[in-house]
């Protein structure tokens, strides 16, 4: 049983680095997903504002339409 400990001690650093790699990649993917969601919400908000401007009852040159 004492012969297994050197192998375990040799694998622990690799497992730690693997865990850190997984953690970093997971957080990058979550951050990208949240950024894409925020960007799409911002795009929708901008489109709604432009649509509201277009439907405000003014002509293309700024004159009020009766």
C-alpha atoms as a printed R data frame, in Angstrom:
   type eleno elety resid chain resno       x      y       z
1  ATOM     1    CA   UNK     A     1   0.000  0.000   0.000
2  ATOM     2    CA   UNK     A     2   2.890  2.374   0.626
3  ATOM     3    CA   UNK     A     3   3.957  2.048  -3.013
4  ATOM     4    CA   UNK     A     4   0.875  3.889  -4.294
5  ATOM     5    CA   UNK     A     5   1.515  7.217  -2.521
6  ATOM     6    CA   UNK     A     6   4.302  8.414  -4.826
7  ATOM     7    CA   UNK     A     7   1.985  7.909  -7.803
8  ATOM     8    CA   UNK     A     8  -0.847  9.771  -6.107
9  ATOM     9    CA   UNK     A     9   1.546 12.585  -5.166
10 ATOM    10    CA   UNK     A    10   2.664 12.764  -8.804
11 ATOM    11    CA   UNK     A    11  -0.918 12.984 -10.099
12 ATOM    12    CA   UNK     A    12  -2.228 15.614  -7.661
13 ATOM    13    CA   UNK     A    13  -0.539 18.600  -9.399
14 ATOM    14    CA   UNK     A    14  -1.890 17.500 -12.784
15 ATOM    15    CA   UNK     A    15  -5.375 17.085 -11.339
16 ATOM    16    CA   UNK     A    16  -5.119 20.552  -9.758
17 ATOM    17    CA   UNK     A    17  -4.070 22.151 -13.030
18 ATOM    18    CA   UNK     A    18  -6.854 20.293 -14.830
19 ATOM    19    CA   UNK     A    19  -9.377 21.598 -12.310
20 ATOM    20    CA   UNK     A    20  -8.107 25.179 -12.710
21 ATOM    21    CA   UNK     A    21  -8.300 24.836 -16.502
22 ATOM    22    CA   UNK     A    22 -11.893 23.584 -16.252
23 ATOM    23    CA   UNK     A    23 -12.803 26.441 -13.899
24 ATOM    24    CA   UNK     A    24 -11.333 29.104 -16.192
25 ATOM    25    CA   UNK     A    25 -12.965 27.697 -19.334
26 ATOM    26    CA   UNK     A    26 -16.341 27.338 -17.578
27 ATOM    27    CA   UNK     A    27 -16.233 30.972 -16.425
28 ATOM    28    CA   UNK     A    28 -15.201 32.163 -19.890
29 ATOM    29    CA   UNK     A    29 -18.142 30.364 -21.484
30 ATOM    30    CA   UNK     A    30 -20.583 31.707 -18.880
31 ATOM    31    CA   UNK     A    31 -19.228 35.231 -19.353
32 ATOM    32    CA   UNK     A    32 -19.572 34.959 -23.123
33 ATOM    33    CA   UNK     A    33 -23.152 33.709 -22.794
34 ATOM    34    CA   UNK     A    34 -24.073 36.581 -20.459
35 ATOM    35    CA   UNK     A    35 -22.383 39.107 -22.746
36 ATOM    36    CA   UNK     A    36 -24.290 37.807 -25.776
37 ATOM    37    CA   UNK     A    37 -27.561 37.999 -23.829
38 ATOM    38    CA   UNK     A    38 -26.848 41.573 -22.713
39 ATOM    39    CA   UNK     A    39 -25.892 42.548 -26.262
40 ATOM    40    CA   UNK     A    40 -29.086 41.098 -27.729
41 ATOM    41    CA   UNK     A    41 -31.164 42.908 -25.094
42 ATOM    42    CA   UNK     A    42 -29.365 46.155 -25.907
43 ATOM    43    CA   UNK     A    43 -29.963 45.603 -29.644
44 ATOM    44    CA   UNK     A    44 -33.667 45.016 -28.997
45 ATOM    45    CA   UNK     A    45 -33.852 48.165 -26.878
46 ATOM    46    CA   UNK     A    46 -32.141 50.222 -29.583
47 ATOM    47    CA   UNK     A    47 -34.474 48.825 -32.242
48 ATOM    48    CA   UNK     A    48 -37.488 49.683 -30.082
49 ATOM    49    CA   UNK     A    49 -36.225 53.249 -29.608
50 ATOM    50    CA   UNK     A    50 -35.644 53.674 -33.342
51 ATOM    51    CA   UNK     A    51 -39.081 52.258 -34.059
52 ATOM    52    CA   UNK     A    52 -40.615 54.704 -31.588
53 ATOM    53    CA   UNK     A    53 -38.805 57.573 -33.325
54 ATOM    54    CA   UNK     A    54 -40.039 56.430 -36.727
55 ATOM    55    CA   UNK     A    55 -43.640 56.222 -35.499
56 ATOM    56    CA   UNK     A    56 -43.646 59.551 -33.688
57 ATOM    57    CA   UNK     A    57 -45.810 61.285 -36.315
58 ATOM    58    CA   UNK     A    58 -43.112 63.293 -38.067
59 ATOM    59    CA   UNK     A    59 -42.186 63.183 -41.730
60 ATOM    60    CA   UNK     A    60 -38.681 62.479 -42.968
61 ATOM    61    CA   UNK     A    61 -37.772 66.188 -42.969
62 ATOM    62    CA   UNK     A    62 -39.032 66.747 -39.432
63 ATOM    63    CA   UNK     A    63 -42.406 68.329 -40.212
64 ATOM    64    CA   UNK     A    64 -45.372 67.225 -38.141
65 ATOM    65    CA   UNK     A    65 -47.849 65.097 -40.061
66 ATOM    66    CA   UNK     A    66 -51.473 66.135 -39.405
